[in-house]
C-alpha cells in the first residue's frame, strides 16, 4: 500500500513538474531561446505647462500621448510643470529612467531641453513650438499662422464694428506670429478693421480671461481670437454673455460654445505625435526643426457647422482659396512669420 502510494505520488509530482516547465519556457515556451534579447520598452513622457483639462493646447497633447499608447504600445507618463526649474528637473528624471521620447509641450521648454538633452543621448527630446536642436533634440514648429490667417479672413468679414480682439496667455513669439497672421488675414478682406491686443499674464486663470474679453467687448470688439489655453474658457463665457463671436484654438473647440464660436484653428497634436513616435520606433529620428502646417494636414481651420450659414459665402470661398495655396506650398504672404528648418538653433549644454 505504501509502495503504490509512493509511486502514485512520484508520477503526480513528475507530471506537475513537466507542466510547470512547459508553461515557463519548455519546448514551446516564450523563453525557450535564452539568447534572444527582449526588445527595449518604448517609453514616452509629456510635460505640459498647464492642465490637460483645458480642451485646448494641453488637452490635445495628452490625446497625442494616449494615442501613442493605444496605437504604438508606448508606456506613457505625464507631469504638469510650472517653473523652468521643474522643466529641467523632470527632463533629467525621464532621461535617467531611460525614456525613449520626452516632450516639453511649449516654447518655454526650449532652454531646459537645450541644457539637458546632451547629458542623455539615448533619450530623444522634443520641444513643441521650439527651434533648438541637437542630435537627440528636435523642435516642432506648428505653422499655426497659416490657419490663423484664414480665421482672420472670416473675422474681417463677420465684424460689424470693425473691431477685432486678440487675447493670449503670455506674449510668446509663436503667439505674436499667429496674431500678426490673423491681422493680415482680416485686413486682406476688410482694410478698415482695427485690432486690439491684450495678454492675461498666465494661461490658467479663467476669470482673468473673462475680464480681458469683457474689457475688449466694452471697447467695441465683436469678434475675439484667443490663444489662452484654460483661460480661454473664460473668454468664451464673456462671448456668450455679450453675444459676440469668438474662435477656438489649438484643438477643435467648436462644441465648447457652439452658439458663438465661428471656427477653430486646430493643431492635430495626435497626428504630430504619431509622426514622431514612428520615427522613434523605426530608428529614423534626427534632431532638427520639423515644420508642420496646412500642407501636412496638421494645422487647419475647422468652421463650426452650427454657424457656418451666418458667414458670407464669399469669405468662406476666399479662405478656402488661401487654404488650397497653403496645401500646395505656394502662399507667400506669411513667409516672414513661419518657422522653417533654417531657423534651427544649436542646443547649449549645461556647464
C-alpha positions as CSV (number, residue, x, y, z in Angstrom):
1,X,0.0,0.0,0.0
2,X,2.8,2.4,0.9
3,X,4.7,1.5,-2.3
4,X,1.7,2.1,-4.5
5,X,1.0,5.4,-2.8
6,X,4.7,6.5,-3.2
7,X,4.6,5.5,-6.9
8,X,1.4,7.5,-7.4
9,X,2.9,10.4,-5.6
10,X,6.0,10.4,-7.8
11,X,4.1,10.1,-11.0
12,X,1.9,13.0,-10.0
13,X,4.9,15.1,-9.0
14,X,6.6,14.4,-12.3
15,X,3.5,15.4,-14.3
16,X,3.2,18.7,-12.4
17,X,6.9,19.4,-12.9
18,X,6.7,18.8,-16.6
19,X,3.6,21.0,-16.9
20,X,5.3,23.8,-15.0
21,X,8.5,23.5,-17.1
22,X,6.4,23.8,-20.3
23,X,4.5,26.8,-19.0
24,X,7.7,28.6,-18.0
25,X,9.5,28.1,-21.3
26,X,9.8,24.5,-22.3
27,X,9.9,23.4,-25.9
28,X,7.0,25.7,-26.9
29,X,7.6,28.4,-24.2
30,X,8.3,32.1,-24.8
31,X,11.7,31.9,-23.2
32,X,13.0,28.8,-25.0
33,X,15.7,30.8,-26.8
34,X,17.7,32.1,-23.9
35,X,19.9,34.0,-26.3
36,X,17.1,36.2,-27.6
37,X,17.1,39.7,-26.0
38,X,13.9,41.4,-25.1
39,X,13.1,44.5,-27.1
40,X,13.6,47.7,-25.2
41,X,10.4,49.3,-23.9
42,X,9.0,52.3,-25.9
43,X,8.5,54.9,-23.1
44,X,7.2,58.3,-23.8
45,X,6.8,61.2,-21.3
46,X,4.9,64.5,-21.7
47,X,5.5,67.7,-19.8
48,X,2.7,70.3,-20.1
49,X,2.7,73.8,-18.7
50,X,-1.0,73.7,-17.8
51,X,-3.8,71.3,-17.1
52,X,-4.9,68.7,-19.6
53,X,-8.5,69.6,-18.9
54,X,-8.2,72.9,-20.9
55,X,-9.7,71.4,-24.0
56,X,-7.0,73.1,-25.9
57,X,-3.2,73.1,-26.1
58,X,-2.5,70.8,-23.2
59,X,-5.5,68.5,-23.6
60,X,-4.6,68.0,-27.3
61,X,-1.1,66.9,-26.3
62,X,-2.4,64.4,-23.8
63,X,-4.6,63.0,-26.5
64,X,-1.5,62.6,-28.6
65,X,0.3,60.8,-25.7
66,X,-2.6,58.3,-25.2
67,X,-2.7,57.7,-29.0
68,X,1.0,56.6,-28.8
69,X,0.0,54.2,-26.0
70,X,-3.0,52.8,-27.8
71,X,-1.5,52.6,-31.3
72,X,2.2,52.0,-30.8
73,X,2.1,50.3,-27.4
74,X,4.1,53.0,-25.6
75,X,4.4,53.2,-21.9
76,X,3.4,56.7,-21.0
77,X,3.9,59.3,-18.3
78,X,2.6,62.8,-17.9
79,X,3.5,65.7,-15.5
80,X,2.2,69.2,-15.3
81,X,5.0,71.6,-14.6
82,X,5.0,75.2,-13.6
83,X,8.6,76.6,-13.5
84,X,11.8,76.4,-15.5
85,X,13.4,74.5,-12.6
86,X,10.7,71.9,-12.8
87,X,11.1,71.7,-16.6
88,X,14.8,70.8,-16.2
89,X,14.3,68.5,-13.2
90,X,11.7,66.4,-14.9
91,X,13.7,66.3,-18.2
92,X,16.6,64.9,-16.2
93,X,14.4,62.4,-14.3
94,X,13.0,60.9,-17.5
95,X,16.4,60.8,-19.1
96,X,17.8,58.9,-16.1
97,X,14.9,56.5,-16.3
98,X,15.8,55.7,-19.9
99,X,12.7,57.1,-21.6
100,X,12.7,56.9,-25.4
101,X,10.9,60.2,-26.1
102,X,10.3,63.2,-23.8
103,X,8.1,66.1,-25.0
104,X,8.2,69.5,-23.5
105,X,5.0,71.0,-24.7
106,X,5.6,74.6,-25.4
107,X,8.2,77.3,-26.5
108,X,9.1,77.9,-22.8
109,X,10.7,74.4,-22.6
110,X,13.5,75.2,-25.0
111,X,16.2,76.3,-22.6
112,X,15.7,73.4,-20.2
113,X,15.8,70.9,-23.1
114,X,18.8,72.5,-24.6
115,X,20.7,72.1,-21.3
116,X,19.6,68.6,-20.5
117,X,19.5,66.7,-23.8
118,X,23.3,66.4,-24.3
119,X,23.5,64.6,-21.0
120,X,21.1,61.8,-22.0
121,X,22.0,60.9,-25.6
122,X,19.8,57.8,-25.6
123,X,16.7,59.8,-24.9
124,X,15.1,61.9,-27.6
125,X,13.8,65.3,-26.5
126,X,11.0,67.2,-28.4
127,X,10.0,70.8,-27.8
128,X,6.8,71.9,-29.5
129,X,7.0,75.4,-30.9
130,X,10.7,75.2,-30.4
131,X,13.8,75.8,-32.6
132,X,16.7,74.4,-30.6
133,X,18.3,71.3,-32.0
134,X,20.9,68.6,-31.1
135,X,21.4,65.1,-32.3
136,X,18.7,63.9,-29.9
137,X,16.7,67.2,-29.7
138,X,14.1,68.4,-32.1
139,X,11.8,71.5,-32.3
140,X,8.4,71.0,-33.8
141,X,7.1,74.2,-35.3
142,X,3.4,74.1,-35.8
143,X,2.6,76.6,-38.6
144,X,-0.3,78.0,-36.6
145,X,0.0,81.2,-38.5
146,X,-1.4,79.6,-41.7
147,X,-4.8,78.8,-40.4
148,X,-4.8,81.9,-38.2
149,X,-4.7,83.9,-41.4
150,X,-7.7,82.1,-42.7
151,X,-9.5,82.7,-39.4
152,X,-8.7,86.4,-39.8
153,X,-10.3,86.5,-43.2
154,X,-13.5,85.1,-41.7
155,X,-13.4,87.6,-38.8
156,X,-12.8,90.5,-41.1
157,X,-16.0,89.6,-43.0
158,X,-18.1,89.0,-39.9
159,X,-17.3,92.1,-37.8
160,X,-20.0,94.8,-37.7
161,X,-18.0,97.2,-35.6
162,X,-14.7,96.8,-37.5
163,X,-13.0,96.0,-34.2
164,X,-11.4,92.6,-33.5
165,X,-9.9,91.4,-30.3
166,X,-6.8,89.3,-29.8
167,X,-6.2,87.7,-26.3
168,X,-3.4,85.4,-25.2
169,X,-1.9,84.0,-22.0
170,X,1.5,85.5,-22.4
171,X,3.5,87.3,-25.1
172,X,5.4,84.3,-26.7
173,X,6.9,84.6,-30.2
174,X,4.6,81.9,-31.7
175,X,1.6,83.7,-30.3
176,X,2.7,87.0,-31.6
177,X,3.2,85.5,-35.0
178,X,-0.2,84.0,-35.1
179,X,-1.8,87.3,-34.1
180,X,0.1,89.1,-36.9
181,X,-1.1,86.5,-39.4
182,X,-4.7,86.8,-38.1
183,X,-4.5,90.6,-38.5
184,X,-3.2,90.3,-42.1
185,X,-6.0,87.9,-43.0
186,X,-8.6,90.2,-41.6
187,X,-7.2,93.3,-43.4
188,X,-7.0,91.3,-46.6
189,X,-10.8,91.3,-46.8
190,X,-11.5,94.4,-44.6
191,X,-8.8,97.0,-44.8
192,X,-10.6,99.3,-42.3
193,X,-10.6,96.8,-39.4
194,X,-8.9,97.7,-36.1
195,X,-7.3,95.1,-33.9
196,X,-7.0,95.3,-30.1
197,X,-4.4,93.0,-28.4
198,X,-4.1,92.1,-24.8
199,X,-2.3,89.5,-22.6
200,X,-3.7,87.9,-19.5
201,X,-0.3,87.1,-17.8
202,X,-1.0,83.4,-17.4
203,X,-2.6,80.5,-19.2
204,X,-4.9,79.1,-16.4
205,X,-6.9,81.9,-14.9
206,X,-10.4,81.5,-16.4
207,X,-11.7,84.6,-14.5
208,X,-8.9,86.8,-15.8
209,X,-9.6,85.6,-19.3
210,X,-13.2,86.6,-19.0
211,X,-12.2,90.0,-17.6
212,X,-9.9,90.7,-20.5
213,X,-12.6,89.7,-23.0
214,X,-15.2,91.9,-21.4
215,X,-12.9,94.8,-21.4
216,X,-12.3,94.4,-25.1
217,X,-16.0,94.0,-25.8
218,X,-16.7,97.2,-23.9
219,X,-14.3,98.9,-26.4
220,X,-16.5,97.7,-29.3
221,X,-14.8,94.4,-30.2
222,X,-17.4,92.0,-31.7
223,X,-15.1,89.1,-32.8
224,X,-12.5,87.6,-30.4
225,X,-9.5,85.4,-31.4
226,X,-7.8,83.8,-28.4
227,X,-4.8,81.7,-27.7
228,X,-5.1,81.3,-23.9
229,X,-5.4,77.5,-23.1
230,X,-7.6,77.1,-19.9
231,X,-8.0,80.9,-19.6
232,X,-9.7,80.8,-23.0
233,X,-12.7,79.2,-21.4
234,X,-13.4,82.5,-19.6
235,X,-13.1,84.3,-23.0
236,X,-15.8,82.0,-24.3
237,X,-18.0,82.8,-21.3
238,X,-17.8,86.5,-22.0
239,X,-18.5,86.0,-25.7
240,X,-21.7,84.0,-24.8
241,X,-22.9,86.6,-22.3
242,X,-22.3,89.6,-24.6
243,X,-23.4,87.7,-27.8
244,X,-20.2,88.3,-29.8
245,X,-18.3,85.8,-31.8
246,X,-15.0,84.0,-31.0
247,X,-12.6,81.5,-32.3
248,X,-11.3,78.3,-30.8
249,X,-7.6,77.5,-31.0
250,X,-5.2,74.5,-30.7
251,X,-7.9,71.9,-30.6
252,X,-11.4,71.8,-32.1
253,X,-13.3,73.8,-29.6
254,X,-16.4,74.4,-31.7
255,X,-18.5,72.4,-29.3
256,X,-17.3,74.3,-26.2
257,X,-19.6,77.2,-27.1
258,X,-21.3,76.3,-30.4
259,X,-23.5,79.4,-30.4
260,X,-20.6,81.8,-30.5
261,X,-17.5,80.0,-31.8
262,X,-17.2,80.6,-35.6
263,X,-14.5,78.0,-36.0
264,X,-11.3,76.7,-34.5
265,X,-7.7,76.9,-35.6
266,X,-6.8,73.3,-34.9
267,X,-3.4,71.6,-34.3
268,X,-3.8,67.9,-34.8
269,X,-1.4,67.0,-32.0
270,X,-2.2,63.3,-32.0
271,X,-1.2,63.1,-35.7
272,X,2.0,65.1,-35.0
273,X,2.9,62.8,-32.0
274,X,2.3,59.7,-34.1
275,X,4.7,61.0,-36.8
276,X,7.4,61.4,-34.1
277,X,6.6,58.1,-32.4
278,X,7.0,56.2,-35.6
279,X,10.4,57.9,-36.2
280,X,11.5,56.7,-32.8
281,X,10.4,53.2,-33.3
282,X,11.8,53.0,-36.8
283,X,15.2,54.4,-35.7
284,X,14.9,57.3,-38.2
285,X,14.7,60.2,-35.8
286,X,17.1,63.0,-36.2
287,X,17.3,66.3,-34.3
288,X,16.1,69.1,-36.4
289,X,13.3,71.7,-36.7
290,X,10.2,70.0,-38.0
291,X,7.6,72.3,-39.6
292,X,4.1,71.0,-39.7
293,X,1.2,73.1,-41.1
294,X,-1.7,73.1,-43.5
295,X,0.3,71.3,-46.2
296,X,0.9,68.3,-43.8
297,X,-2.7,68.5,-42.6
298,X,-1.6,69.0,-39.1
299,X,-2.9,72.6,-38.8
300,X,-6.3,73.5,-40.2
301,X,-9.2,75.9,-39.8
302,X,-12.4,74.0,-38.9
303,X,-15.5,76.1,-39.3
304,X,-18.4,75.5,-36.9
305,X,-21.2,73.8,-38.8
306,X,-23.8,75.4,-36.5
307,X,-22.7,78.9,-37.5
308,X,-21.3,78.4,-41.0
309,X,-24.5,79.6,-42.7
310,X,-24.0,83.0,-41.0
311,X,-20.6,83.5,-42.6
312,X,-20.7,85.2,-46.0
313,X,-20.1,82.7,-48.8
314,X,-17.6,85.0,-50.4
315,X,-15.5,85.0,-47.2
316,X,-15.6,81.2,-47.0
317,X,-14.6,80.9,-50.7
318,X,-11.7,83.3,-50.1
319,X,-10.5,81.4,-47.1
320,X,-10.7,78.1,-49.0
321,X,-8.7,79.6,-51.8
322,X,-5.9,80.5,-49.4
323,X,-6.2,77.0,-47.9
324,X,-5.6,75.5,-51.3
325,X,-2.5,77.6,-51.8
326,X,-1.2,76.7,-48.4
327,X,-1.7,73.0,-49.2
328,X,0.3,73.5,-52.4
329,X,3.0,75.4,-50.6
330,X,2.6,78.4,-52.8
331,X,1.1,81.0,-50.4
332,X,3.8,83.7,-49.8
333,X,2.1,86.2,-47.6
334,X,3.3,84.5,-44.4
335,X,6.9,83.6,-45.3
336,X,8.3,86.1,-42.9
337,X,6.3,84.6,-40.0
338,X,6.5,80.8,-40.4
339,X,9.3,78.8,-38.8
340,X,11.4,76.7,-41.2
341,X,14.3,74.3,-40.9
342,X,16.8,77.2,-41.4
343,X,15.7,78.7,-38.1
344,X,17.3,75.9,-36.1
345,X,19.4,77.0,-33.1
346,X,22.0,74.6,-31.6
347,X,21.4,73.4,-28.1
348,X,23.6,74.9,-25.3
349,X,24.5,72.1,-22.8
350,X,24.6,72.8,-19.1
351,X,28.1,73.6,-17.8
